[in-house]
Amino acid sequence: MGMTGFSEMITVRTKWIDDGILSSEDCRQWILLGAGYDTRGFRLDLPSDGLVLEVDQPQVQQQKRNKLEWLSHHHKNPTEQDAIVDRYDPKSNSSLWISITIFWTTN
């Protein structure tokens, strides 16, 4: 499969997802599963009482923290999985699984 149009597809998909998040007026919590280097918590104008919880492998979260340290005053750092239990509100959430199915195995 060629890569022709791949970046355009990713751009359109990102815009579509971002628009969906921004239009979810009643939602104040977003859970990004397989967050990787996703930057929605930094770049979207989310409500001030909103909470972005990011879940990924610990080494990925640490790399992200290191790369985005200079932005830490704008956004809560990528979340340690154990801390999610304390901060998670099951009455207010939206979960996003973006591009993680490629990592699933049959086991």
C-alpha positions as CSV (number, residue, x, y, z in Angstrom):
1,M,0.0,0.0,0.0
2,G,1.4,3.4,-1.0
3,M,1.4,6.4,1.4
4,T,-0.2,8.7,-1.1
5,G,-2.8,10.7,0.7
6,F,-1.9,9.4,4.1
7,S,-1.0,12.7,5.7
8,E,-4.2,14.2,4.3
9,M,-6.2,11.4,5.8
10,I,-4.6,11.9,9.2
11,T,-5.2,15.6,9.0
12,V,-8.9,15.2,8.2
13,R,-9.3,12.4,10.9
14,T,-7.7,14.7,13.5
15,K,-9.9,17.6,12.6
16,W,-13.0,15.4,12.7
17,I,-12.1,14.0,16.2
18,D,-11.1,17.5,17.5
19,D,-14.4,18.9,16.3
20,G,-16.3,16.1,18.1
21,I,-14.5,16.7,21.3
22,L,-15.1,20.5,21.2
23,S,-18.8,20.0,20.4
24,S,-19.3,17.7,23.4
25,E,-20.7,20.4,25.6
26,D,-21.7,18.2,28.6
27,C,-18.4,16.3,28.7
28,R,-15.8,17.5,31.2
29,Q,-13.5,14.4,31.1
30,W,-11.6,12.9,28.2
31,I,-9.7,9.6,28.5
32,L,-7.1,9.1,25.8
33,L,-6.3,5.4,25.6
34,G,-3.0,4.8,23.9
35,A,-2.3,8.5,24.1
36,G,1.2,8.3,22.8
37,Y,2.2,11.8,21.7
38,D,-1.3,13.0,21.3
39,T,-1.4,16.8,22.1
40,R,-5.2,17.4,22.3
41,G,-4.9,18.3,26.0
42,F,-2.4,21.0,25.1
43,R,-3.8,22.5,21.9
44,L,-7.6,22.3,22.2
45,D,-9.5,25.0,24.0
46,L,-11.1,22.7,26.5
47,P,-13.3,23.9,29.4
48,S,-11.2,25.1,32.4
49,D,-13.0,22.5,34.6
50,G,-12.2,19.7,32.1
51,L,-9.9,16.9,32.8
52,V,-7.8,15.0,30.2
53,L,-6.6,11.6,31.4
54,E,-3.9,10.0,29.2
55,V,-3.2,6.3,29.3
56,D,-0.2,4.6,27.7
57,Q,2.8,2.5,28.5
58,P,4.9,4.0,31.3
59,Q,8.0,4.5,29.0
60,V,5.9,6.3,26.4
61,Q,4.4,8.5,29.1
62,Q,7.9,9.4,30.5
63,Q,9.2,10.2,27.0
64,K,6.2,12.5,26.5
65,R,6.7,14.2,29.8
66,N,10.4,14.8,28.9
67,K,9.6,16.3,25.5
68,L,6.7,18.5,26.7
69,E,8.1,19.6,30.0
70,W,8.1,23.2,29.0
71,L,4.3,23.0,28.5
72,S,3.6,21.5,31.9
73,H,2.0,24.7,33.3
74,H,-0.6,24.5,30.6
75,H,-1.8,21.0,31.1
76,K,-1.7,18.2,33.5
77,N,1.1,15.8,32.7
78,P,0.4,12.5,31.1
79,T,-1.4,10.5,33.7
80,E,0.1,7.5,35.5
81,Q,-2.4,4.7,35.2
82,D,-2.7,4.2,38.9
83,A,-3.7,7.8,39.4
84,I,-6.6,7.5,37.0
85,V,-8.6,5.6,39.6
86,D,-8.5,8.6,42.0
87,R,-9.4,11.1,39.3
88,Y,-11.8,9.2,37.1
89,D,-15.5,10.2,37.3
90,P,-17.7,7.5,35.7
91,K,-20.6,10.0,35.3
92,S,-18.6,12.3,33.0
93,N,-16.4,10.9,30.4
94,S,-15.6,10.4,26.8
95,S,-13.0,7.7,25.9
96,L,-10.9,7.9,22.7
97,W,-9.1,4.9,21.3
98,I,-7.2,6.4,18.3
99,S,-4.8,4.3,16.3
100,I,-4.2,1.7,19.0
101,T,-5.8,-1.3,17.4
102,I,-2.6,-1.9,15.4
103,F,-0.9,-2.9,18.7
104,W,-3.5,-5.5,19.6
105,T,-2.6,-9.2,19.4
106,T,-4.8,-12.2,19.3
107,N,-3.7,-13.2,22.8
